Amino acid sequence: MEQFLDNKVAVVTGGTRGIGRAIAEALAGCGASVAICGRSEAAVAKAAGELGPKVVGRAADVSNPEEVRALFEFVEERLGGLDILVNNAGVGSFASVAETSLESWQRTIGTNLNGVFYCSREALARFRKRGGGFIVNISSLAARNPFAGGAAYNASKFGLNGFSEAMMLDHRYENVRVSTIMPGSVNTEFGSQGAADWKVAPQDIAEIVLGVLRMPERTLISRVEVRPTKPHK
């Protein structure tokens, strides 16, 4: 693969499986040193070992700001800095509003929205030392298409899109670029339908991330919508 990310350091949250793992593998394949996180220490160690010597890992729940801080301190100590953050960690909670528990609501918002803020804030502080950086947020088509049973998930992703755009406006003159990728159905175990061949492959999302990162500094791809070519009828 083209080594256009040589000497770059990236963090991919939720990098032990699915979209996050595919992104971590693609970034490492293009020369980046990559740190992944997940909530399970065993899963993080297994994935990092399988992804090769360019990938390290540390367990962290992104909804916990103390664990996020420890993750980024680990990255700085182990890899020397930070250039790219991919906010991929996410959870789904699917029920009507009346049937959504407080725990499910807080877990969904805490991971999908608060976690992005915690990680982005840590990354931005480190980007200043490098003269800039890139944040890619993995959102969803659920960020523009509400659906019954998706109130918590929709709210988290609508909020993520607004947060991403505001963060871009806040920091664009600090050489920080922010892009949002909005997949539809992806071929992972996430969600109620499970895996299926007609869905977008995680590797396709990873290729889009690489395409966004390849753009010259003068150009920003702000938002990408991705959907299956022939969805299940």
N, C-alpha and C positions, 0 to 999 in steps of 0.2 A: 504493500500500500504506500501511497505518497506520504512521505514523512514531513508533512507541513506543520506538525505540532511538536517537533523536536524542541526540547528545553522548556516546554510548557508544562504546567502542573494543573490538574483538573480534579475536582470533587464531583462525584455523582452520588446523590442520595438515593436510597432505595435501589442500590446497585447489585443486589445479590441474585436477582432473577428478572425475567421479563424484559420490559423496555430498558430499565436501568442497566441491567447486565449487558444487553446488546450495545448500549451507548458506551459503557466503560470499555468493552472489548474493542469497539471501533476507535475510540480515542487513543487507546494504547497502541493499536495497530498503526496509527498515524504518528506515533512517536512520543505522545504525551506520557508523563508519569501520572497515574490515576489513583485516587483514594476513593474507596466506596464505603458506604455505611448501610446498616440495616439494624433492626432491633435485636436480632438473634446473633450472639457472638459466634456460635457454631456455624451458622449460615454464612456469615461474613468471612470467617476463616476459610471455609470450603470454597466459596466463590473466588476469593482472592488467590488462593492456591491454584485453582483451575485456570484463572485468567492469565497467569504468567508473571514474570518478574517485574513488569512495569506497573503492576497493580498491588496496592496495599489496602488494608481494610481496618476499620474500627467499628465496634458496635455503638450505635447511637439512635435514640428515639428523637426525631427532629422536633417533636412537639414539646420537648424538654429543653429549655434554653441553656441549662447548665451542661447537659450532654452535648449540645451543639457547640458550645464554647470549647469543651474538651476535645471534640472532634477536630475543630479548626486549629487548635493549638498543636494537636498531634500531627496534622498535615504540615504545618509550618516547621515543626521540629524535624519531621521525617523527610520531607520533600523540599523544604527551603523556601516556600512561598506559595502563591496561588495566582493563577491566570484565568481559569475557567471554572464556573460553578454551573452544574446542571441540577436544578431542583426537580427531581423526579418522584421522590417518595410520596405515596398517596394511598389513601384507604377509601373504601366505598361503604356507604350506609344507605340502604334502600328500603324505605317504608313511608307510609303516609305521615303527614305531620303529626296527626293525633297518635300514631303508633311509634313515633321516633322517641327513643329514650333520651334523657339528658346526657347519659354517658355516650351514646352513639353520636349525638350532635356535637358534643365537645371533642370527641375523638376525631371526627371528620374535619371540623374547622381547625382543630389544634394541629393536625398533621398537614392537611392540604393547603392551609392559608397561613396560620401562625408559624408553622415550620419553615415556610418559604421566607417569611420575614426574618426569623431568627438566623437562618443560614445566609441570606442575602446581606444582612447587617454585618455579620462576621466577615463575609467575603469582601464587602466594600472597604472595610478598614484595611484589609490586606492588599487590595488593588492599588491603594494610594502609594504603597511602597514600590509597586511595579510600574507605575505610570499609567494604569488602566487595567481593564479586564473585560470579561464577557460572561453574562448570566443568561442561561437558556432555561426557561420555565416550561415544564411539560404540563400543559393544561388539558383541555378536552373540548370536544364539540358540545358537551353538556354545559359549557360556559356561555353558550348562546342559545341553546335549545332546551328549555325546561321540559321535564317529563314527569308524569305522575309517579310518585314513590321516590322521587329524586331530590326532594327539597334540600336536605343537608348537603348532598353532593353538588347539586346545582349552585347552591349558595357559596360553597367553598371555591368552585371554579369560576363563577362570575366574579367573585372577589379577587381571585388570583389574576384574572385578566386586567381588572382595574388597577390593582397594585403594580403589575408589571409595567403598564403604560406610564403610571405616575413615576415609578422608579427610573424609567428611561428618561423622562423629562427632567427629573432631579439631577441626574448624573451624566448626561450625555456630553457635557463640556469637560468632564474629567476623564475622557477617553474610556468610558464604560458604555458598552453596548448591551442591550437587553432585548431578547427575542422570546416570543411565546409560540409554542407548537401545540396545536389543538387536534389530537387524533380522535377519530371516531372509534369504531370497533377494531381492537388489536388482538391478535391471536395469542392471548395469554389466558391464565386462569382467572384473571380479574373480572369481577362482575358476575351476574346471574347466569349468563349464557355459556360461560366457559370458552374453551378453545374451539376453533373451527377454521377449516382451510380457506374459506372465503374472506376471512378477515385480513387486515393489514398485518404484515409480519413485523415483529419488534426490530429486526434488522433494517427495515425500511425507515422506521423512525430514526434509527441511529444514522442512516445515510443522510437524512434531512438535517440532522444536527451538524454533521460534517459540512454539508453544503452551506449552512448558515455561518459556520465558523470560517469557511474559506473566503468569504466575501472580503474585498479590500476595506481598509479602515474607513474610507469615505462613505461606505454604503452599509445600511442596516436593513435586514429583513425583519420587520417588526413582528409579523404574525403569519403563521402558516396553518391552514386548515387541511386536514388529511382524512380521507374516508375510503372505504373499500370501493373498488371499481364496480363490482357486482354484488351488492349486499344480499343477504338471504331474504327471500320474499316471504 
